[in-house]
């Protein structure tokens, strides 16, 4: 498995692993992004999994 972001890993077989949800199967319309926390809060990043609009 290769790490894309801290807490998100991908395998070439089509499976992925995210720390809070565990293993899941990737689909072609999935987009993985980082959401940064707002100013004034403790610095951090959240991994977001979104579906691409068609």
N, C-alpha and C positions, 0 to 999 in steps of 0.2 A: 504494500500500500504506500502511496505517496501522499504527503501532507500538503494540502493547498493553503489552508489557514490553520492556526493553532486551534485544535479541537475538531478539525474536519479532515478526513483522509479518504482517498479514492483508490480503488483497485481497478486494474485494466479489465477485469471480468464484468464490470458494470455495477458492482456493489460499492457503497460508501458507508462511512461510519462517522457519526456526529456524537460528541460527548454526552449530550443530554437525551437524545432519542435512540441511540444505538445504531444498529445496522439497518440500511434501507437500500432499495434498488433505485438507481438513477434512471430518469426518463429524459428523452432528447430535449424537452421544453423546459427543463429545470435550469435556473440561473442562480449561482451562489455569489452573494455580495457581503460586504462588511458594512455594518451600520455603526458609526461612531457615536459615543454618548454626547449628550448636550453639554455646552459650557457650564461650569459651575458644579458639575457632578464629578465623581471620581472617574478618572480616565479609564476607558475600556472600549471594547469592540464586541458587537454581537454579530454572529453569523446569521444571515437571512437566506432562506431558500424560497425563491419565488418562481412562478410559472410565467414563461414568456407569452406575451399576447400574440395572437395570430391574426 
